[in-house]
């Protein structure tokens, strides 16, 4: 495991680090970084090459030398890749982002990161994929499965201590937020993920989707999974960043988000 590029980890301070795990994403991850490198509130970005075999890591290093690149010798899965990347984070907050996004908007990411930093009452902001397919919105996958979320670094460390594997990271984060009564909201995002069937072919993509669902169910169990679908992060953040002031939010009284029943 080697890290190159970007700035050193530095001392922990109230700011946010972007963490982007990827495996064989090439141009797709470059599109994501093209957006994230324009987000003002990110102190640095860490890209984790999860054992890519198509030269994605070398391409990223060439195109974005300002991004800290962590190379893993073999493919370990999304949760393990994020855990490895977290070892380079010294900021108070983390932005997690998938590497295969289309139509990601810097202004939407900036709003989520800015609010998470400015409002100490908020434990996590999820970027809700409002352009997701109808079946994803019906099952609330546009919220609970979204890989784009800003949360406090210490909370993520606590979640990773439970050793989620493969695709379990979002469900594991959600469950920890529910169990500890954390305050979670969503904000809209234009981003859409690239279907695995398009990346890997019909059969391989379908099997990968089945594996992902099974991983999630194995971690949470049917009852907890159902409760997440019904109750978790139902509310949009009830305010916005004050114009021209990234350190202040304008809003009314802060209602408690429903992270559980």
N, C-alpha and C positions, 0 to 999 in steps of 0.2 A: 504494500500500500504506500503510494508516494503522492505527495502534493507539490504542485508547481504553480507558478504564475500568481497574479494578484498581489494583495498586501498581506502582511503577517497578521496573525489572529488578534494581536493587541489586547488591551485590557477590557474587561466587561464594562459596558456603558449602555445607557438607555437609547438604543438604536436597533436596527433590524438587519439581519443577514438573510439573503435569499439562498435557499438550498434546493438544488435541482438534480435529482438522480436521473440517469439515462442509460439505456442499453440499445445500441444499434439504431440511433435516431437521426444521425447526420443532419440534413437540412432542417428537420423539424425542431431540433433543439436550438439550432442557430436562430430560427424564427422567434423562439421563446426568449432567448438571450438578447435579441435585437430590441425587444420590448423592455425586459427587466433592466438592462443597462441604462435605460432612460428614466427609471423610477428614482426620484430624488431622495426618497426616504431610506433607500437601501445603502448601508455602510459598505457592504461587499456582497459578492455572489460566489457561492461555492457550487461547482458542478462535480457530480460524482459519476465517474465512468464505471458502470457496474459490469466490467469485463467485456466491453464491446468488442466485436470481431470484425467490424466494418470500417475501422479507422475514425470513428466519431470523435474520440478523444484527441487525436492529432489534429483533426479539422478544427475542433473547438479551440485548442491551444493556439493555432495559427490565426484564427479570425478574432478571438477574444482573449488576448494575453492578460487583460486586466481581471479576468475571472480566475479565481483559485480553482485549479483542476486537481481532483483527487482520483487517482487511478487504482481500482481494485483488480487484483490479478485474475479473479474468476467471478462469474456471475453469481451473486449471493441473494438477489431479490430486493425488491423496493424497500422493505422495512430495514433490512441490514445495511443497505446503501445509505439510507437517511441517518441511521445510527453512526455510521462511519463519518459522514459529513458533519454531524453535530460535534464531533471532536474538534473541529476547527472554528466553531462558533463561540464568540465571546461577547455577543450583544445580548440585550435583555429580551429581544423578541426574534422569532424566526418566521420567515415566509417560506412555506412549502409550495412548490409548483411542479406540475407534471411537465415532461419534456416534449410531449407530442401535441401541444395545443395549437389550435388555429384561432385567429381573430382575437388574440389576447390584446387588451387595451391598457396602456401605461396609466392613463388617468384613473381607471377603475382600481388597478393595483395600488396606486398612490393613495387613493381614498381609504382603502382597507388598512394599509400599513400606517397611514397617518392617524387614523382614529384609534387603532390599537395602541399606538405610542402615546397618544394624547389623553386617552380616557382610562385611568387606572382601574375603573370598575369592570372593564371588559377583559375577559380571559382569552377569548378567541373570536375572530371574525372569519367567517367562511365566505368565499366568493362563489355565489350561487350561479350555476351555469344556466341562465334563463333561456338560452337557445338550444337546450338539450332536446333530444327526441321526446315526443309525447309520452311514451311508456316510461322514460326515465323521470319525467316530471310527475307522472301519476304515482310512482313508487317513492317519490322524493329523493331519488338518486341524484338529482341536480344539486341537492344540498348535502346529504349525508355521505355520498361517495365522492364529492368534489375534492380533488387533490390540491386545490388552491386555498390556502388558509393561513392566517397570521395568528400566532399564539405565543405565549410567554415561554421562553427557552426552558426554564426550570420545569414547567408542566410537561413539555415534550420529553425531557430527560426522564421524568417519572414514568411516563407511558412506555418509553423504550426499555425501562428496567423490567417490564413484564414480558419482554422478548417476543413481541409480535413478529410473525414471519410473513414473507412474501407480500401479499396484497392486504394484509390485515391492518395496516397502519392507520387508515382513516377510521375504521370501525373501533380500533383500540383507543384512539384519541377521543372519539365521541363517547365511548363507554366511560372513560375516566372522567370526562366533563360531567356526565350524568351522575356518576357515583359520588362525586365530591361537590355537587351543587354549584358548578362553575357557571359564569355568565357568558353566554354565547349568542351571537347575532350573525345574520348574513347580510351581504351587500350584493347587488347584481353584477354579473360579469358576462361579457359578450363571448367569452372563450368557449370553444368546443374541442373535445378531445378527438383524436383520430381513432377510428374503430380498429380494433385488433384484427378483424377480418380483412381490412384493407391493407394493413401492414404485413400480415403473416399468411394471408390466404384464407379461404373459407373454412377449411377443416381445422387448421392449426389455430386460427383466430377464435373459432367457436369453442375449441377445447380450452384455450387460454381463458376465455370468459367464464366457462364452467369452473375452472380451477379458482378463479378469483372469487366467485360467489361462494364456493365451498370453503375457501379460506376464511371469508368473513363470517359465515355461519359457524364454523368450527370455533372461532374466537369468542363470539358473543353468545351463541346459543339462540334458539328460535325465539324465546320469550324476550330477551334483551334486544335482539335485532328488531322484533316487531315494535317494541317500545320506542326504539330510535326512529323508526319510520313514522310512528304516530305522533310523537311528542318532541323530538329533539330539534332544537334551533328553529322554532317556528317563526320567530320574529325578525323582521328587518331592523337594522340599527336605526333608532329613532332620532337621528340628527345627522350632522355633516360637519366637515371642517370649516371653520370660519374663513371667509375669503381672504387670501393673502396671509394666512396665519396657520402654518402647519402644526403649531403646538397647542391649538385651542379648538375645542369643538363647540358648535352652536346647537343647542337642543333644549327641549323641555325636560321635565322630570324623567329620570331614567327608569323605565319599568323593568322588572325582572324577566329575563328571557326564560322561556319554558324549555329547560334542558331535560326535564323528566315529567312524569305524570303529576 
